Amino acid sequence: MNAEIIVVGSELLTPHRMDTNSLYLTEQLNLLGVEVVFKSIVGDNLPRLVAAAEHALFRSEIVIFSGGLGPTEDDLTREAVAEALGVGLRRDPEILRSLEERFAARGWKMAANNAKQADVLEGATVLANPNGTAPGQWISGEFEGREHIIVMLPGPPHELKALFETEVRERLRAKVPPAFLATRTLKIAMLGESAVDARVAPIYTRYKDVETTILAGAGEIELHFKSRAANQEAAQQRVDEVADLVEDELDDAVYSRDGQSLEQIVGYWLQMRGATVAVAESCTGGLLAERITSVSGSSRYFVGGAVVYSNALKTEFAGVPAEMIERHGAVSREVAAALAEGIRYRCESTLGVGITGVAGPGGGTPEKPVGLVFHAVASDRGTEVAQRNFPGDRKRIRRFASTMALDMLRKKLM
């Protein structure tokens, strides 16, 4: 069976609020073997909500609404679904009494508008909500010649999650035909999206029963594989078969096959090797250190480091000779290497990382344009330096640069 999620609320169409309910619901539905084929966010507008509900009922067997069940005039989910289904609303005296008792127990008088939360669609089952005043509703039946399941849940995440787990999950399990979804994710560092796809498309396109999605970030690519089958073993076998072939093709560019972040993988290798690392960062401004220390337990392998923006601090904290900066410039292969070697010596770490570059938007020259970054990794076996020209704005360039440094560390440790 396929599902659709409609998230209701005009506030979610602004830059100030983010929908997280649909992510939770998608995960829960996938665990039941249900694929989510559409998601939408609709503002508090009755005609638009009715249209969204009608479209959803036309194309999806399971439709779940999040939000719009409150007491105010702009809470319109009940009315919209009732209109889309062509059924009436009745005011449930049991729910109304429960609402009045809930307010009385707190010493409050219930406002008249709260009574609309007792409105129930004809044929619906009420889903008790112990964490809030708006109960959910479940409708199962035929619409336009097909069986449908419609679930209306409150918008506050803690209410929605609790209600789904206590009232909805088992109801869905009893209705959904046995099916299983399996997924795999491969993460790739420092290859472009088109370059990755050119290499792996001949592989994944052969598997029509495996859905492949490519997501691109600043220096990182994710390949998501998903398959549905009659049992979990068969579904997992198909996604594993594709993912293993893709991993063989991309070789050591793949840094994770189980969803770990690049910083987690670097931490894993550092601990495996019994190694430590220190960093000297210029253009990344501490972003590399922040990413490394975002992993719990990083104190076992991250010694510390310095943000050396000024030339004086490059010399004082990382021991970069002033004459080297004068001769080659702060953004240069020589200075990157000296930063890595100097911070390694200063912190007595196994490895040292140096980063220097032009993050922009100003400061670039024809010889050293915005986006030019030098990375260096120093060890007792010498120093490796890499030069890259990254596209994008300041934030994106800094992210690229920190990803490149982490990937150099990973490959050094491997």
N, C-alpha and C positions, 0 to 999 in steps of 0.2 A: 504494500500500500504506500501511496505517496502522501505527503503532508505539506501544508502551507501554514505559515505563521504570520499573523497580522498584529502588529504592535500599534496600539492606539495612544495618541497624545500629541498635541501641538508642540509641547515643550521639547519633544524629541526631534523636531524639525528645525531646531535652533542650534547654534554652536555650543550651547551651555549644558546640554544633557545628552547622555549616550545610552543607547539601548544595549543592555546586557542580557535581558530576559530571553531573547531569541537565541543567543548562544547557548544558554543553559538548556532550553527546550530542544534545540537541535541535537545536542549531545544525548539527551535522554531518549529522544525518538530514534536516533541511530542505534542505541543500545537495544532497542526493541526490534531492530531490523527495518525501521521505517526511514525512507529517504525524504529529506526536506527539499522540495523542488522550487518553492517560491518563498520569499520573505518580503514584507512591505511594512512601511511606517505610514500611518494615515493620521492626519490631524483631527481635531475634534469638530468635525463637520458632518452632519447627518447624511446628505446626499453622497458625499465621497465615501463614507463608511459603508453605506448600503451598496454602492457600486463595487467596492473592494470585496465585500462579502459575497456578492453575486458572482463575481469573476472567480473567486476562490472556490466556491461550491461547484462551479462548472468544470474546473480543471483538477481539483484535488479531493481525495476521499476523506482526509482528516484535515480539519481547519481549526487552529487554535488561536484564540484572541487573547492578547495581554493588555490589560488596562481598560479604562473607560467604564468601570463598574462602580464608581464612587457616587456621592450624593449630590454633586453640583450639576448645574444646567448643562455643562459641557461634557458630562459623562454620558455617552450616547451609545455605547456598545450594545446594550440590551435592545434598545429601540431599533438600531440598525439591523441586527441579526433577525429580529422579529419581522421587520419589513421585508428583508431579503427572503426569508422562508415563507412569508405569507401567513404567519400565525399571530395570535394575540398575546398580550401580557396580562397576567393576573397578579394582584397583590397578595402575597402569602401571609396569612395572619400569624403563623408560627415564627416566621423570620421577623415580622414586625414586632412581635412581643419580645423576641430575643434581643432585638436592637434596643428597645425601650429599657429592658432590664440591664443591658450592658451600660447604658448611659446612667441609669439610676444608681447602679453599684458604685459609680465614680462620683456621685453627688451632682450630676449634671442633668439638665432638662434637654431632651432630644429635640433638635431643630426639625421643623416639619419636612425640610427637603431630604432628610435622611431616610424618610419612608420609601423613597424610590428604590433604595437598595433591596427592598422586599419584593420588587417586581420580578416575576419569573415567567419565562416563555412557556407557552402551552406545550406540554409533552416533555419538558426539561426535568432533569434530576438535579436537585440542589446539592451543591458541594460545600459542606460546612467549612468555614474559615475561622479557626480559633484565634488567629493572629490579627484579625481586622474586622471591620464592620461589613465589608462587601463579600457575600458568599459567591462561590463560583457556580457555574451551571454546565451540565452535560446533556447533549441531545444526540441520540442515535436513531437514524431512520432513513427513509428513502426521500431523495430530492432529485427532481429531473431524471427519474428512472434509475438512479444509482443509490447504493447505500452510502451514507455519510456519517461521520462522527464530528460533532462540533463541540468545542470546549471553550468556555469563557472563564478566564482567570484574572484575578486582581493584578494591578500593575506593580505595587511595591515588591521588589525582588524577594524579600524574606517571606512575604505572604504567598507569592506565586510558587516558590520552591517547596515550601512546606505543604501547600495544598496539592501540588502535583504529586508529591511523593506519597501522601496519605490517601488521596482520593482519585487520582487520575491514572497513575502508572499501571496498577493492576487491572483497572477497567480496560485500558488499552491493550494490555497483554492478552486479556481474554478475547478481544475482538480481532486483533491483528493476526493474519495467517503466519505460521512459522516461517521466518526468514531471518537471515543474518547478514550484517554488514561487517566487512573487515577493511581496515585501513593500514597504510604504511606511509611514512613521510621520510624522504631523503633530503638532507640539507647540504648545500654546495656553497663553497666559498670562492670568491674572486673569479668567477666566470660569468659572462654576460648571459642574459635571458635567451637571446636569439642563438648564441653559440651553444648553449646547453640544449636547446630544443632541436637544433640542426643535428646534433649527435644522437639524441635519444628518441626523437619522433619516429624513426624507422622501427624502433623496438615497441614502443607503447601503442602505436596505431595498429599493430597486429592483434591486440587484445581488445576485441570489441566489448567484452563483458567487464572490462576494468576501466573506470573513469579516471582520467589523469588531469590534474590541474597544476599549473605552474604559477608560482607567486614570486615576484621579484622585489628585492629590497636593495639597500645600499651595500653592494658587495656580497650579498647573499641571495641564493635562489632556493626555494623550497619546491619539491615535487611531491604532490599528494596523490596517492593511489587509493581507489575505493572500489570494492566489488561486493555484490550481493549474491547469496546462494542459499540453498535449502538447509545447509548446516554451516557452523562456524569454521570447521576445518577446511571445507571446500572453498569458502570465500577467502580465507586467509592464504590458502595455497596459491590462489590466482594472483593476489596482490604481491605475495612474496616472490612469485616467479618473475613477474614484470620488474619489481624493484631490484631483485638480485642481478638481472641482466643489465639494467640501467646502471647500477653501481659498478659492475664490471667495466662498462664502457667508460664511465667518468673517472674511475680509478681513485687516486688520492685527493681529487677535488671534493669528493664526498666526505664530509666530516662527521655526519651523524646519520644513523639509520633508525633511531628510536625516539627522535624528537628533542634531543638535548641541544642546548645552545652552544655556540662556539666557545664562549667563556667557560662553560662547564666542561667541554671536551679538553680545552687547554689545561684546566685544573686537574682533570683526570690524568693526563699525560705527565704533568709536573709531579704529581704524587707517585705515579708508577715509576718514574725515573729517580725519585728522591731528590728532585731539583727545586731550586728557588729562583725567583725572578724579581728584578727591580726595573723601574721605568723612569725615563727622563723625557718629558713631553713638552713640546712647544705649541704647535698649532692645534693640537687636540685638547689642550687645556685641562688635562686630568681625566678625559673621557676613557682612556684605556684603563687607567687605574680603577675608575668607577666600575667599569664592566667586569674587570677581574674580581674586584671585591664584592660584586653583587651576588657571588656564589657563596653559599654557606660553607664555612670551613676553609676559606681562602687564606686565612692567617697561617695555615700550615705550609704554604708555598709562596705567598706574596710578602716580600720583605718590606717594600715601600718604594719611595721614589721622590721625584720633584717635578713641579710644573715650572719650566725654565723659559718664560716668555722673553725676558730681556737678555741681551747678550752678556751683561754682567753676571747674571745668575747662571747662565750656561757655563761660564768660567768658574764661578765660585762653587756651585753645587755639583756640577758634573765634570769639572776639570778640563773643559774644552779650552785650548790655548787661545788667547785673545788674538794673536797674530793669524791663527787659522781662520777665525771668523772674518778678520779684516781682509785676508787674501781670497777666500772662497765665498764669503757671504754666509749669513746664518742659515739660509736655505741651500744646502749643498750636501753632496754625498759624504764629504769629509767630516762635516759637522755632525751629521746623523751618526756616523760611525763613532766619532769621539764621544757623543752623548751616551751611546750604548756602552762603550768601553768604560767611560768615566763613572757612570752610575753603578755599573757592575762592581768596579773596584771600590767605590765609596761605600756601597751597601754590602759588600762581601757576598754577593749572590752568585748562583750558578750561571744565570743568564742575565743580560742587560738589554733593554730595548730603548732605542732612541727614535724620536719622531720630530721632524721639522718640515715646515711647508708653508704654503700661502693659502689660507682658508677663505680669504676674501670677505666681503666683496671688493675691498680696495687692496692696495699693496702689490698688485701684480705688475710685471713688466714684460716686454716682448721676450726677454730671455728666460724669465721666471714668472710664468703666468699664474693667475688664480687657478687653484686645483693641483698645482705641482707639489708633491709631497715625497720626501725621502724617509725611508724606514730602515732601521738597522737592528740586527740581533747579534749580540756579542756573547761568545763563550770561550772556554779555554782552548778551543780548536780554531779560533779566528772569528772574524766578523763578516756577516753577510749584509749587503746593502741592496735595497730595491727602490727604484724610482717609478712613480706613477703620476699620471695626470688625470685627476678625477673630475667628473662633470658635476654640475648642480650648484646649489647655494651653500652658504657657510655650514649650515647644520648637516647637509648631506655629505659634503667633503670631509668634515670631521668624522662622521660615522664611517665612511669609506676607509679613511686612514686608520681608525682604530681596528676595523675588521681586518685590514691588510696586515697589521702588526700581529694580531692574534693568530691569523692563519700562518704567518711566518714562524711564530712560536710553535704552533702545532706541528708543522712539517719538520722543524728543527728537532723537536722531541721525538717524532716518529723515526 
